[in-house]
Amino acid sequence: MDTNYEAVKCLIEILVKKAGYDINKNYSENELKKTKETINKLENDRDIEKATKNELIANLKIRQANWENNAEVIGKSLLDCYKNNKSYMDVRAKVEFLSNLAKKDEESKNGQSLMTYVYSKLKELENEYNELNLRIESNDYINQEEKDLDVKLKEYLINSIDNYSNEISLCDDELERLKDMEHKEQMIKERLNAYIANVKKDVELLDKLKKNSLDKGITLEVWEKIEDIELNIKSKLEKVLSVLKKTDNVLNEVNENRERCNNKKTTMSKEIERSNNKLNRINERLNNDDYLDYTRKIKDLNKKELIRIELNELKNKKDVIYVNVDMVKEELIREWSKNSSDNSPIEFKPKKSDDIIAENIVEDEKDKENEITVDKPLVKEDSINEIESKKEIVELEEKEDKKESNKIELDW
């Protein structure tokens, strides 16, 4: 086993945890992937108003940049550099950046010690996270304004369907009336045509009679009677033809009105069908209470995700809450320099053991004054075992390397 690598890994892991992440997990890669997928989904979503969408995407892009430059990513990058035998001077900027991330929230918050702040913030965020999660799971995002609008639209559609149905009934009544009228007019037309046919036969007979009378030499009186009869018949024929023409006009009007009624009835039927389809959709939405305010839900989901990230950071910080970042960084520099291709000396001013012990005593007293009751231990058992293993490695190396007689032990 490469004890030097294990030591470097342990030290980097502590700095990463102090910054709120875990080098042994792929948390950042997964979150970065999810963030990119969410951005892509929002960009293609047409149900969200543009202003809200732009605001959400802008926040997600900031989150994406943070995931691409967080402590977990830097820590893994440092381990790769160590495996590739990079000198400390090559990675100095990364070590400083990681140390600064680890020290970011090390100072007191609003007069509270770091321990008090972490535990109180954890409790506050867990309560908020649970409330958000409960609301999201219960799907409590009813858009009452949209629901009320659908109730009114339902009432309007029902009234419209009734009106269209009444119009169709009137059309049916009109069609029946037109049908009776057409039947009567058709009967009249048939009788008129029959009368005209008979009159025409009478006229033909009179013409033959007149022709025959000329050959037989009938008297003038008889001729005049035949003429009068013919004139009378022709006069009646003209009147009958006039009535027939009027009857045809009536029949034409009947046909036009029937066509108009049928068209209107077809239009009303289509409107009823369209209104019924809308009504069925609205009834389905009302029955399912499908009135989600998607914009508000997405905002809550986004907020829940941010809280979850902060909770994970605080839980990681809690595991190494008493670790001194400067001391870990100094020890990391020492361990790195042992296997470094760069033999140039690395300058730093280590603290004396007495100063370290005194600082820890003062810090312990402050923590006792602000002590709060928690269910979980301050430092996990795995972290303690890991630190103890690191101590053993350091002690073995102290014995083997007599040149470093004043080796400083870490106060974890």
KOLFI-201963 format. One record per residue (C-alpha): chain; y, z, x. Coordinates in nm, 3 decimals, m for minus. Layout:
BEGIN
+-------+---------+---------+---------+
| zalum |      yy |      zz |      xx |
+-------+---------+---------+---------+
|     A |       Y |       Z |       X |
...
+-------+---------+---------+---------+
***
This chain:
BEGIN
+-------+---------+---------+---------+
| zalum |      yy |      zz |      xx |
+-------+---------+---------+---------+
|     A |   0.000 |   0.000 |   0.000 |
|     A |   0.350 |  m0.089 |   0.126 |
|     A |   0.508 |   0.256 |   0.099 |
|     A |   0.846 |   0.120 |   0.201 |
|     A |   0.841 |  m0.132 |  m0.085 |
|     A |   0.733 |   0.139 |  m0.329 |
|     A |   1.019 |   0.359 |  m0.210 |
|     A |   1.273 |   0.077 |  m0.248 |
|     A |   1.135 |  m0.009 |  m0.591 |
|     A |   1.152 |   0.356 |  m0.699 |
|     A |   1.515 |   0.386 |  m0.588 |
|     A |   1.619 |   0.060 |  m0.754 |
|     A |   1.435 |   0.165 |  m1.070 |
|     A |   1.633 |   0.491 |  m1.077 |
|     A |   1.963 |   0.305 |  m1.043 |
|     A |   1.860 |   0.062 |  m1.315 |
|     A |   1.763 |   0.348 |  m1.547 |
|     A |   2.088 |   0.526 |  m1.469 |
|     A |   2.261 |   0.206 |  m1.586 |
|     A |   2.059 |   0.220 |  m1.908 |
|     A |   1.772 |  m0.022 |  m1.846 |
|     A |   1.411 |  m0.028 |  m1.725 |
|     A |   1.308 |  m0.256 |  m1.440 |
|     A |   0.943 |  m0.240 |  m1.549 |
|     A |   1.015 |  m0.411 |  m1.880 |
|     A |   1.127 |  m0.760 |  m1.980 |
|     A |   1.374 |  m0.618 |  m2.228 |
|     A |   1.674 |  m0.817 |  m2.105 |
|     A |   1.488 |  m1.148 |  m2.095 |
|     A |   1.363 |  m1.098 |  m2.449 |
|     A |   1.705 |  m0.994 |  m2.579 |
|     A |   1.869 |  m1.288 |  m2.403 |
|     A |   1.619 |  m1.523 |  m2.568 |
|     A |   1.675 |  m1.367 |  m2.912 |
|     A |   2.054 |  m1.383 |  m2.866 |
|     A |   2.041 |  m1.753 |  m2.783 |
|     A |   1.815 |  m1.819 |  m3.082 |
|     A |   2.052 |  m1.628 |  m3.312 |
|     A |   2.351 |  m1.825 |  m3.182 |
|     A |   2.166 |  m2.151 |  m3.243 |
|     A |   2.065 |  m2.041 |  m3.594 |
|     A |   2.421 |  m1.943 |  m3.683 |
|     A |   2.559 |  m2.273 |  m3.552 |
|     A |   2.325 |  m2.461 |  m3.786 |
|     A |   2.377 |  m2.230 |  m4.086 |
|     A |   2.598 |  m2.383 |  m4.356 |
|     A |   2.583 |  m2.090 |  m4.598 |
|     A |   2.822 |  m1.871 |  m4.394 |
|     A |   3.196 |  m1.930 |  m4.408 |
|     A |   3.342 |  m2.080 |  m4.092 |
|     A |   3.569 |  m1.789 |  m3.990 |
|     A |   3.288 |  m1.533 |  m4.016 |
|     A |   3.047 |  m1.764 |  m3.834 |
|     A |   3.290 |  m1.817 |  m3.544 |
|     A |   3.349 |  m1.443 |  m3.514 |
|     A |   2.975 |  m1.368 |  m3.503 |
|     A |   2.906 |  m1.645 |  m3.250 |
|     A |   3.191 |  m1.527 |  m3.024 |
|     A |   3.047 |  m1.171 |  m3.021 |
|     A |   2.697 |  m1.301 |  m2.954 |
|     A |   2.816 |  m1.512 |  m2.661 |
|     A |   2.973 |  m1.202 |  m2.505 |
|     A |   2.639 |  m1.027 |  m2.554 |
|     A |   2.462 |  m1.324 |  m2.396 |
|     A |   2.681 |  m1.297 |  m2.086 |
|     A |   2.609 |  m0.923 |  m2.065 |
|     A |   2.233 |  m0.983 |  m2.081 |
|     A |   2.260 |  m1.240 |  m1.804 |
|     A |   2.435 |  m0.989 |  m1.575 |
|     A |   2.287 |  m0.650 |  m1.657 |
|     A |   2.122 |  m0.386 |  m1.440 |
|     A |   1.765 |  m0.493 |  m1.516 |
|     A |   1.833 |  m0.850 |  m1.399 |
|     A |   2.018 |  m0.732 |  m1.086 |
|     A |   1.741 |  m0.482 |  m1.007 |
|     A |   1.467 |  m0.744 |  m1.031 |
|     A |   1.677 |  m0.979 |  m0.819 |
|     A |   1.709 |  m0.707 |  m0.550 |
|     A |   1.330 |  m0.657 |  m0.547 |
|     A |   1.280 |  m1.030 |  m0.496 |
|     A |   1.529 |  m1.020 |  m0.209 |
|     A |   1.341 |  m0.731 |  m0.051 |
|     A |   1.010 |  m0.918 |  m0.079 |
|     A |   1.178 |  m1.214 |   0.094 |
|     A |   1.293 |  m0.986 |   0.383 |
|     A |   1.664 |  m1.028 |   0.311 |
|     A |   1.890 |  m0.807 |   0.518 |
|     A |   2.100 |  m0.538 |   0.355 |
|     A |   2.417 |  m0.732 |   0.436 |
|     A |   2.279 |  m1.021 |   0.229 |
|     A |   2.230 |  m0.797 |  m0.074 |
|     A |   2.515 |  m0.553 |  m0.020 |
|     A |   2.722 |  m0.698 |  m0.306 |
|     A |   2.429 |  m0.668 |  m0.547 |
|     A |   2.361 |  m0.308 |  m0.443 |
|     A |   2.727 |  m0.220 |  m0.494 |
|     A |   2.730 |  m0.393 |  m0.832 |
|     A |   2.415 |  m0.211 |  m0.944 |
|     A |   2.555 |   0.121 |  m0.821 |
|     A |   2.878 |   0.064 |  m1.011 |
|     A |   2.678 |  m0.012 |  m1.327 |
|     A |   2.482 |   0.310 |  m1.275 |
|     A |   2.800 |   0.513 |  m1.225 |
|     A |   2.985 |   0.353 |  m1.516 |
|     A |   2.928 |   0.638 |  m1.763 |
|     A |   2.868 |   0.916 |  m1.510 |
|     A |   3.201 |   1.088 |  m1.566 |
|     A |   3.257 |   1.338 |  m1.846 |
|     A |   3.332 |   1.209 |  m2.195 |
|     A |   3.617 |   1.375 |  m2.387 |
|     A |   3.576 |   1.696 |  m2.192 |
|     A |   3.198 |   1.703 |  m2.245 |
|     A |   2.937 |   1.709 |  m1.972 |
|     A |   2.730 |   1.394 |  m1.935 |
|     A |   2.421 |   1.568 |  m2.077 |
|     A |   2.609 |   1.692 |  m2.385 |
|     A |   2.764 |   1.351 |  m2.440 |
|     A |   2.432 |   1.166 |  m2.406 |
|     A |   2.244 |   1.389 |  m2.649 |
|     A |   2.522 |   1.406 |  m2.906 |
|     A |   2.575 |   1.031 |  m2.886 |
|     A |   2.201 |   0.974 |  m2.922 |
|     A |   2.192 |   1.184 |  m3.237 |
|     A |   2.498 |   1.009 |  m3.381 |
|     A |   2.360 |   0.662 |  m3.311 |
|     A |   2.013 |   0.745 |  m3.443 |
|     A |   2.166 |   0.860 |  m3.774 |
|     A |   2.377 |   0.545 |  m3.798 |
|     A |   2.079 |   0.328 |  m3.702 |
|     A |   1.859 |   0.489 |  m3.969 |
|     A |   2.127 |   0.440 |  m4.237 |
|     A |   2.168 |   0.075 |  m4.144 |
|     A |   1.793 |   0.021 |  m4.132 |
|     A |   1.751 |   0.181 |  m4.475 |
|     A |   2.018 |  m0.043 |  m4.623 |
|     A |   1.870 |  m0.354 |  m4.463 |
|     A |   1.516 |  m0.273 |  m4.577 |
|     A |   1.631 |  m0.193 |  m4.931 |
|     A |   1.823 |  m0.524 |  m4.928 |
|     A |   2.122 |  m0.351 |  m5.082 |
|     A |   2.358 |  m0.647 |  m5.053 |
|     A |   2.422 |  m0.744 |  m5.414 |
|     A |   2.719 |  m0.977 |  m5.461 |
|     A |   2.837 |  m0.839 |  m5.797 |
|     A |   3.116 |  m1.094 |  m5.832 |
|     A |   2.868 |  m1.380 |  m5.804 |
|     A |   2.633 |  m1.207 |  m6.046 |
|     A |   2.908 |  m1.159 |  m6.307 |
|     A |   3.000 |  m1.526 |  m6.270 |
|     A |   2.640 |  m1.627 |  m6.341 |
|     A |   2.631 |  m1.405 |  m6.651 |
|     A |   2.940 |  m1.584 |  m6.784 |
|     A |   2.797 |  m1.922 |  m6.689 |
|     A |   2.475 |  m1.837 |  m6.871 |
|     A |   2.669 |  m1.758 |  m7.189 |
|     A |   2.867 |  m2.081 |  m7.153 |
|     A |   2.550 |  m2.288 |  m7.108 |
|     A |   2.384 |  m2.132 |  m7.412 |
|     A |   2.690 |  m2.216 |  m7.623 |
|     A |   2.700 |  m2.568 |  m7.480 |
|     A |   2.334 |  m2.626 |  m7.561 |
|     A |   2.396 |  m2.507 |  m7.918 |
|     A |   2.693 |  m2.743 |  m7.950 |
|     A |   2.495 |  m3.036 |  m7.812 |
|     A |   2.211 |  m2.957 |  m8.052 |
|     A |   2.455 |  m2.953 |  m8.344 |
|     A |   2.591 |  m3.291 |  m8.232 |
|     A |   2.240 |  m3.432 |  m8.225 |
|     A |   2.176 |  m3.298 |  m8.576 |
|     A |   2.491 |  m3.469 |  m8.700 |
|     A |   2.381 |  m3.790 |  m8.530 |
|     A |   2.043 |  m3.763 |  m8.701 |
|     A |   2.214 |  m3.718 |  m9.040 |
|     A |   2.437 |  m4.016 |  m8.972 |
|     A |   2.140 |  m4.229 |  m8.870 |
|     A |   1.964 |  m4.140 |  m9.195 |
|     A |   2.275 |  m4.235 |  m9.395 |
|     A |   2.303 |  m4.563 |  m9.204 |
|     A |   1.938 |  m4.630 |  m9.261 |
|     A |   1.982 |  m4.592 |  m9.641 |
|     A |   2.295 |  m4.806 |  m9.634 |
|     A |   2.120 |  m5.075 |  m9.434 |
|     A |   1.830 |  m5.074 |  m9.677 |
|     A |   2.065 |  m5.115 |  m9.977 |
|     A |   2.272 |  m5.386 |  m9.811 |
|     A |   1.958 |  m5.564 |  m9.702 |
|     A |   1.833 |  m5.564 | m10.062 |
|     A |   2.167 |  m5.701 | m10.179 |
|     A |   2.154 |  m5.970 |  m9.915 |
|     A |   1.805 |  m6.070 | m10.016 |
|     A |   1.906 |  m6.098 | m10.384 |
|     A |   2.217 |  m6.295 | m10.291 |
|     A |   2.015 |  m6.532 | m10.076 |
|     A |   1.768 |  m6.575 | m10.364 |
|     A |   2.058 |  m6.643 | m10.607 |
|     A |   2.216 |  m6.891 | m10.367 |
|     A |   1.886 |  m7.071 | m10.329 |
|     A |   1.856 |  m7.103 | m10.710 |
|     A |   2.218 |  m7.217 | m10.747 |
|     A |   2.166 |  m7.482 | m10.485 |
|     A |   1.864 |  m7.605 | m10.679 |
|     A |   2.078 |  m7.615 | m10.995 |
|     A |   2.345 |  m7.817 | m10.815 |
|     A |   2.082 |  m8.061 | m10.695 |
|     A |   1.950 |  m8.097 | m11.052 |
|     A |   2.303 |  m8.160 | m11.181 |
|     A |   2.358 |  m8.425 | m10.914 |
|     A |   2.038 |  m8.598 | m11.020 |
|     A |   2.136 |  m8.566 | m11.384 |
|     A |   2.476 |  m8.724 | m11.319 |
|     A |   2.315 |  m9.008 | m11.128 |
|     A |   2.063 |  m9.070 | m11.402 |
|     A |   2.337 |  m9.047 | m11.667 |
|     A |   2.530 |  m9.329 | m11.504 |
|     A |   2.224 |  m9.551 | m11.522 |
|     A |   2.158 |  m9.464 | m11.888 |
|     A |   2.525 |  m9.489 | m11.991 |
|     A |   2.589 |  m9.144 | m12.133 |
|     A |   2.903 |  m9.062 | m12.325 |
|     A |   3.216 |  m8.930 | m12.164 |
|     A |   3.183 |  m8.601 | m12.347 |
|     A |   2.840 |  m8.536 | m12.200 |
|     A |   2.965 |  m8.633 | m11.855 |
|     A |   3.253 |  m8.388 | m11.881 |
|     A |   3.016 |  m8.109 | m11.984 |
|     A |   2.799 |  m8.180 | m11.680 |
|     A |   3.109 |  m8.175 | m11.457 |
|     A |   3.221 |  m7.840 | m11.603 |
|     A |   2.879 |  m7.688 | m11.549 |
|     A |   2.874 |  m7.813 | m11.189 |
|     A |   3.221 |  m7.680 | m11.118 |
|     A |   3.132 |  m7.342 | m11.268 |
|     A |   2.814 |  m7.323 | m11.065 |
|     A |   2.996 |  m7.413 | m10.741 |
|     A |   3.265 |  m7.154 | m10.813 |
|     A |   3.003 |  m6.884 | m10.857 |
|     A |   2.831 |  m7.004 | m10.541 |
|     A |   3.152 |  m6.960 | m10.341 |
|     A |   3.190 |  m6.606 | m10.473 |
|     A |   2.829 |  m6.525 | m10.392 |
|     A |   2.871 |  m6.667 | m10.040 |
|     A |   3.181 |  m6.451 |  m9.996 |
|     A |   2.984 |  m6.142 | m10.108 |
|     A |   2.702 |  m6.242 |  m9.874 |
|     A |   2.946 |  m6.263 |  m9.583 |
|     A |   3.078 |  m5.915 |  m9.663 |
|     A |   2.722 |  m5.786 |  m9.683 |
|     A |   2.650 |  m5.931 |  m9.337 |
|     A |   2.963 |  m5.761 |  m9.201 |
|     A |   2.849 |  m5.430 |  m9.349 |
|     A |   2.507 |  m5.473 |  m9.191 |
|     A |   2.670 |  m5.548 |  m8.856 |
|     A |   2.881 |  m5.235 |  m8.883 |
|     A |   2.571 |  m5.037 |  m8.973 |
|     A |   2.396 |  m5.167 |  m8.660 |
|     A |   2.697 |  m5.086 |  m8.441 |
|     A |   2.722 |  m4.734 |  m8.585 |
|     A |   2.350 |  m4.680 |  m8.542 |
|     A |   2.369 |  m4.793 |  m8.178 |
|     A |   2.669 |  m4.566 |  m8.122 |
|     A |   2.485 |  m4.269 |  m8.274 |
|     A |   2.174 |  m4.336 |  m8.069 |
|     A |   2.380 |  m4.355 |  m7.748 |
|     A |   2.557 |  m4.033 |  m7.835 |
|     A |   2.226 |  m3.869 |  m7.916 |
|     A |   2.083 |  m3.982 |  m7.579 |
|     A |   2.388 |  m3.845 |  m7.399 |
|     A |   2.364 |  m3.512 |  m7.579 |
|     A |   1.991 |  m3.490 |  m7.500 |
|     A |   2.061 |  m3.545 |  m7.130 |
|     A |   2.331 |  m3.279 |  m7.138 |
|     A |   2.090 |  m3.037 |  m7.305 |
|     A |   1.827 |  m3.109 |  m7.040 |
|     A |   2.079 |  m3.063 |  m6.757 |
|     A |   2.213 |  m2.742 |  m6.911 |
|     A |   1.862 |  m2.609 |  m6.964 |
|     A |   1.777 |  m2.672 |  m6.598 |
|     A |   2.089 |  m2.482 |  m6.490 |
|     A |   2.013 |  m2.207 |  m6.739 |
|     A |   1.657 |  m2.171 |  m6.607 |
|     A |   1.783 |  m2.138 |  m6.249 |
|     A |   2.041 |  m1.881 |  m6.351 |
|     A |   1.786 |  m1.685 |  m6.554 |
|     A |   1.554 |  m1.684 |  m6.255 |
|     A |   1.830 |  m1.554 |  m6.029 |
|     A |   1.928 |  m1.291 |  m6.283 |
|     A |   1.567 |  m1.182 |  m6.333 |
|     A |   1.507 |  m1.163 |  m5.957 |
|     A |   1.852 |  m1.014 |  m5.897 |
|     A |   1.891 |  m1.273 |  m5.624 |
|     A |   2.255 |  m1.214 |  m5.530 |
|     A |   2.246 |  m1.126 |  m5.162 |
|     A |   2.570 |  m1.113 |  m4.969 |
|     A |   2.427 |  m1.288 |  m4.663 |
|     A |   2.745 |  m1.254 |  m4.459 |
|     A |   2.750 |  m0.874 |  m4.499 |
|     A |   2.377 |  m0.856 |  m4.427 |
|     A |   2.413 |  m1.057 |  m4.105 |
|     A |   2.696 |  m0.829 |  m3.995 |
|     A |   2.477 |  m0.523 |  m4.055 |
|     A |   2.187 |  m0.684 |  m3.869 |
|     A |   2.419 |  m0.758 |  m3.580 |
|     A |   2.552 |  m0.401 |  m3.582 |
|     A |   2.199 |  m0.260 |  m3.598 |
|     A |   2.103 |  m0.468 |  m3.295 |
|     A |   2.403 |  m0.342 |  m3.097 |
|     A |   2.318 |   0.020 |  m3.185 |
|     A |   1.955 |  m0.035 |  m3.085 |
|     A |   2.068 |  m0.168 |  m2.746 |
|     A |   2.296 |   0.132 |  m2.693 |
|     A |   2.017 |   0.371 |  m2.799 |
|     A |   1.782 |   0.220 |  m2.543 |
|     A |   2.049 |   0.251 |  m2.276 |
|     A |   2.112 |   0.617 |  m2.357 |
|     A |   1.739 |   0.697 |  m2.362 |
|     A |   1.702 |   0.544 |  m2.018 |
|     A |   2.006 |   0.736 |  m1.892 |
|     A |   1.861 |   1.057 |  m2.037 |
|     A |   1.548 |   1.020 |  m1.819 |
|     A |   1.760 |   1.034 |  m1.500 |
|     A |   2.057 |   1.229 |  m1.629 |
|     A |   2.082 |   1.458 |  m1.321 |
|     A |   2.042 |   1.185 |  m1.058 |
|     A |   2.332 |   1.139 |  m0.816 |
|     A |   2.398 |   0.764 |  m0.786 |
|     A |   2.568 |   0.784 |  m0.445 |
|     A |   2.273 |   0.971 |  m0.295 |
|     A |   2.023 |   0.722 |  m0.439 |
|     A |   2.228 |   0.433 |  m0.304 |
|     A |   2.243 |   0.590 |   0.043 |
|     A |   1.866 |   0.645 |   0.043 |
|     A |   1.815 |   0.285 |  m0.076 |
|     A |   2.023 |   0.161 |   0.220 |
|     A |   1.809 |   0.367 |   0.462 |
|     A |   1.482 |   0.242 |   0.317 |
|     A |   1.605 |  m0.116 |   0.310 |
|     A |   1.721 |  m0.104 |   0.672 |
|     A |   1.373 |   0.000 |   0.789 |
|     A |   1.230 |  m0.336 |   0.691 |
|     A |   1.547 |  m0.541 |   0.738 |
|     A |   1.579 |  m0.843 |   0.965 |
|     A |   1.935 |  m0.733 |   1.030 |
|     A |   1.931 |  m0.461 |   1.295 |
|     A |   2.305 |  m0.397 |   1.285 |
|     A |   2.388 |  m0.034 |   1.202 |
|     A |   2.485 |   0.052 |   0.843 |
|     A |   2.761 |   0.306 |   0.814 |
|     A |   2.785 |   0.561 |   0.537 |
|     A |   2.878 |   0.926 |   0.521 |
|     A |   2.589 |   1.129 |   0.382 |
|     A |   2.659 |   1.460 |   0.221 |
|     A |   2.528 |   1.777 |   0.379 |
|     A |   2.233 |   1.952 |   0.218 |
|     A |   2.441 |   2.262 |   0.149 |
|     A |   2.707 |   2.056 |  m0.027 |
|     A |   2.444 |   1.884 |  m0.238 |
|     A |   2.284 |   2.216 |  m0.338 |
|     A |   2.625 |   2.363 |  m0.424 |
|     A |   2.714 |   2.060 |  m0.636 |
|     A |   2.388 |   2.086 |  m0.827 |
|     A |   2.437 |   2.460 |  m0.890 |
|     A |   2.785 |   2.395 |  m1.033 |
|     A |   2.651 |   2.107 |  m1.243 |
|     A |   2.364 |   2.323 |  m1.373 |
|     A |   2.607 |   2.599 |  m1.473 |
|     A |   2.823 |   2.348 |  m1.660 |
|     A |   2.521 |   2.207 |  m1.839 |
|     A |   2.407 |   2.556 |  m1.944 |
|     A |   2.747 |   2.625 |  m2.096 |
|     A |   2.727 |   2.303 |  m2.299 |
|     A |   2.355 |   2.323 |  m2.363 |
|     A |   2.231 |   2.177 |  m2.693 |
|     A |   1.889 |   2.206 |  m2.855 |
|     A |   1.670 |   1.892 |  m2.824 |
|     A |   1.309 |   1.819 |  m2.905 |
|     A |   1.236 |   1.604 |  m2.599 |
|     A |   1.238 |   1.716 |  m2.232 |
|     A |   1.542 |   1.635 |  m2.024 |
|     A |   1.339 |   1.433 |  m1.773 |
|     A |   1.010 |   1.264 |  m1.854 |
|     A |   0.695 |   1.382 |  m1.678 |
|     A |   0.629 |   1.033 |  m1.538 |
|     A |   0.976 |   1.026 |  m1.381 |
|     A |   0.919 |   1.371 |  m1.221 |
|     A |   0.583 |   1.262 |  m1.076 |
|     A |   0.740 |   0.944 |  m0.946 |
|     A |   1.022 |   1.136 |  m0.781 |
|     A |   0.777 |   1.386 |  m0.628 |
|     A |   0.577 |   1.095 |  m0.484 |
|     A |   0.900 |   0.961 |  m0.336 |
|     A |   0.970 |   1.301 |  m0.179 |
|     A |   0.626 |   1.303 |  m0.018 |
|     A |   0.683 |   0.954 |   0.123 |
|     A |   1.019 |   1.058 |   0.265 |
|     A |   0.871 |   1.374 |   0.421 |
|     A |   0.590 |   1.175 |   0.585 |
|     A |   0.838 |   0.929 |   0.726 |
|     A |   1.051 |   1.214 |   0.858 |
|     A |   0.757 |   1.344 |   1.057 |
|     A |   0.674 |   0.999 |   1.194 |
|     A |   1.032 |   0.912 |   1.281 |
|     A |   1.164 |   1.191 |   1.502 |
|     A |   1.481 |   1.002 |   1.569 |
|     A |   1.604 |   1.088 |   1.222 |
|     A |   1.583 |   1.462 |   1.274 |
|     A |   1.865 |   1.528 |   1.032 |
|     A |   1.706 |   1.335 |   0.744 |
|     A |   1.868 |   1.425 |   0.412 |
|     A |   1.640 |   1.512 |   0.120 |
|     A |   1.745 |   1.381 |  m0.220 |
|     A |   1.841 |   1.628 |  m0.485 |
|     A |   1.704 |   1.473 |  m0.802 |
+-------+---------+---------+---------+
***
